[in-house]
Amino acid sequence: MDISSLLQSLKFADSVVNRNCEGISHEESLIHPEKQGQNFNWVLGHMVRTRNDILGILGKKPLFEESKFSVYTPKGFVPEKAVNVKELQNCFNALQRELQNGIESLTPEKLQQPASVVPNRPDTVGSVLGTILWHEAYHAGQLGIIRRTVGQPGVIKNPAGE
């Protein structure tokens, strides 16, 4: 994964996430689309938590206290403790700037350096960032599906505008 590709993926995720957040109320963000699935608020909070955690790979400190997003684990979510969806979006955007700056400051050599995120896996800084951005694309798409499930219109249209 090269710096240009990482920045492009980061930009796409940012656009899709922010468009999917348009018009979503906090109450809508807490509606579960299905029994086994997660709600909009959890998915966005999980993305924010992940972004905050990975700043260390870029040599940066987290922007937010870890406890702020402790509810965003698969088994730890309690709707009453959920961060307001607009605040989550603001945190996502603040982290966007930090991640972009961090990626822009990387060198090709730094991308090849080992990154021990998962034990016994030979990851590099570049491969970890590529995986995280794939993770973001997956969840950005989920937000679009959940958005429609809670009654909001889709915002990502095909070339025909449908």
LINTA-V278293 format. One record per residue. N is the residue number from 1. PHI is phi as a letter, one per 20 degrees, with the letter a starting at -180 (none if undefined). BURIAL is b if it has 9 or more other C-alpha atoms within 8 Angstrom, else e. Layout:
BEGIN
((N | PHI | BURIAL) (N | PHI | BURIAL))
END
This chain:
BEGIN
((1 | none | e) (2 | d | e) (3 | f | b) (4 | f | e) (5 | f | e) (6 | f | b) (7 | f | b) (8 | f | e) (9 | f | b) (10 | f | b) (11 | f | e) (12 | f | e) (13 | f | b) (14 | g | b) (15 | f | e) (16 | f | b) (17 | f | b) (18 | f | b) (19 | f | b) (20 | f | b) (21 | f | e) (22 | g | e) (23 | m | e) (24 | e | b) (25 | e | e) (26 | f | b) (27 | f | e) (28 | f | b) (29 | f | b) (30 | e | b) (31 | f | b) (32 | e | b) (33 | f | b) (34 | b | e) (35 | g | e) (36 | e | e) (37 | e | e) (38 | d | b) (39 | e | b) (40 | g | b) (41 | f | b) (42 | f | b) (43 | f | b) (44 | f | b) (45 | f | b) (46 | f | b) (47 | f | b) (48 | f | b) (49 | g | b) (50 | f | e) (51 | g | b) (52 | f | b) (53 | f | e) (54 | e | b) (55 | g | b) (56 | f | b) (57 | f | e) (58 | e | b) (59 | m | e) (60 | d | e) (61 | e | e) (62 | g | b) (63 | f | e) (64 | c | e) (65 | f | e) (66 | g | e) (67 | f | e) (68 | g | e) (69 | d | b) (70 | f | e) (71 | f | b) (72 | e | b) (73 | d | e) (74 | g | e) (75 | d | e) (76 | d | e) (77 | f | b) (78 | c | e) (79 | g | e) (80 | f | e) (81 | d | e) (82 | f | b) (83 | f | b) (84 | g | e) (85 | g | b) (86 | f | e) (87 | f | e) (88 | g | b) (89 | f | b) (90 | f | e) (91 | f | b) (92 | g | b) (93 | f | b) (94 | f | e) (95 | f | b) (96 | g | b) (97 | f | e) (98 | f | b) (99 | f | b) (100 | f | b) (101 | f | e) (102 | f | b) (103 | f | b) (104 | f | e) (105 | e | e) (106 | f | b) (107 | d | e) (108 | g | e) (109 | f | e) (110 | f | b) (111 | f | b) (112 | e | b) (113 | f | b) (114 | f | e) (115 | c | b) (116 | e | b) (117 | e | e) (118 | d | e) (119 | g | e) (120 | m | e) (121 | c | e) (122 | e | e) (123 | f | b) (124 | d | b) (125 | g | b) (126 | f | b) (127 | f | b) (128 | f | b) (129 | f | b) (130 | f | b) (131 | f | e) (132 | f | e) (133 | f | b) (134 | f | e) (135 | g | e) (136 | f | b) (137 | f | b) (138 | g | e) (139 | f | b) (140 | f | b) (141 | f | b) (142 | g | b) (143 | g | b) (144 | f | b) (145 | f | b) (146 | f | b) (147 | g | b) (148 | f | b) (149 | f | e) (150 | e | b) (151 | o | e) (152 | e | b) (153 | f | e) (154 | f | b) (155 | d | e) (156 | e | e) (157 | d | e) (158 | f | e) (159 | g | e) (160 | e | e) (161 | n | e) (162 | d | e))
END
